[in-house]
Amino acid sequence: MKVAILGYGSQGISAYQYWNNLTSEITICDSREDTLIPESCDSKLGEDFLSNLDQFDIIVRAAPIIHPKQIIKANPNSPDILSKVTSNTNEFFRVCPTKNIIGVTGTKGKGTTSTLITEMLEKSGKTVHLGGNIGIPPLDLLNKNISPEDWVVLELANFQLIDIKYSPKIAVCLMVVPEHMDWHEDLEEYIAAKQQLFINQTEDDTAIYYADNENSESIASASEGQLIPYFDEPGAVVLNNKIVIDKTSICDVNDIALLGKHNWQNVCAAVTATWQVVQNPEAIHSVIKDFKGMEHRLELVRSFHGIKFYDDSFGTTPETAIVAIEAFLEPKVVVLGGSDKGADFDELAKTVKDNNVKEVLLIGDTAENIRQSLDKVGYTNYQPGGDSMKEIVENALQVTDDGDVVLLSTGCASFGMFMNYKDRGEQFKSAVKSLA
């Protein structure tokens, strides 16, 4: 069996290790000519790495950011080329020893919600395996001795879902707003990609969606299973400042360790999903009051001279910057800007004006676009942030007082000044920790 693995990053390595164990004849295809590959396999490196793929029996889209349309375009004489294409996620669903799979998608909050579900189920005595975009790549989970009674929680982005052929027992769709419009043709394709998580569900499965988001409801409605909204009954809902599901009070909202009202949504999503498996209010409450969040997601880095520095580098859309700004009542200095993906910043500008933001530090390619949106709403307390993270942090410190918050929540992708959101967040944390 001849197998082509498209992309040789972490997912490609995982795919190689999996298919190599099946005694396949493997060829690594990657755009980078200097990619180091195992001696035991062939390679197709460089600009034409996607061409002539019809010679293979199986084509593994191991690099999720390779759009299926790129494969079609590179193989014009093979109109049925996608019939040979699979992915790490598809293969995991196909061979996974348990059908107890929970898939979580949405624009933001996937990692937080997936982790909450995992910890709630574990606290309730279940054996749970967490993977997908966070933690362990799906195929590597197969090395964890998954039993038929175990549960698997997968965080799944549009890149994994666009050609997925399977749906989980429980599928969850969080808030969905436009993102990755530089990868998708339009918003309709982005939504259609996420619908794939639900489209193969049967009437015995469950589709959970955010009640206050039309996109989320539309996506979940592709399911033939039971539709359950959250932030509305019969799913988990906030009533009288308590998280309630099935007439059972889980906790007071003041018990939620996660910062920001937007995390009430993630908590309600996780409670609703967990409740379909096990009803254990005490275990769920325990996780909610102890779970303080994930790295680069409203993460408190340090308090320095009464000023609190928060890393929200994971937020790469105007919508995520909005919820981060609204999470704090204190006076704020906010770092905004990054690489340009064609986003609209007008709503973000209104949020800045109305939410006690003392100063905005503008960085990256979108600085001018954000400045124009701020000018539209009459907000003029902005300045250039700087050309390095050290300079950005020092400039923030110059305009803060005791009791203020400095918030890195750029509302943009990081490419340009930084390698990715992790690099941006790590540089921010390093610069803040070095303040003396």
Summary of the structure (lengths in Angstrom):
residues: 436
radius of gyration: 22.6
end to end distance: 60.4
largest distance: 66.0
contacts: 1562
relative contact order: 0.09
helix: 36%
strand: 22%
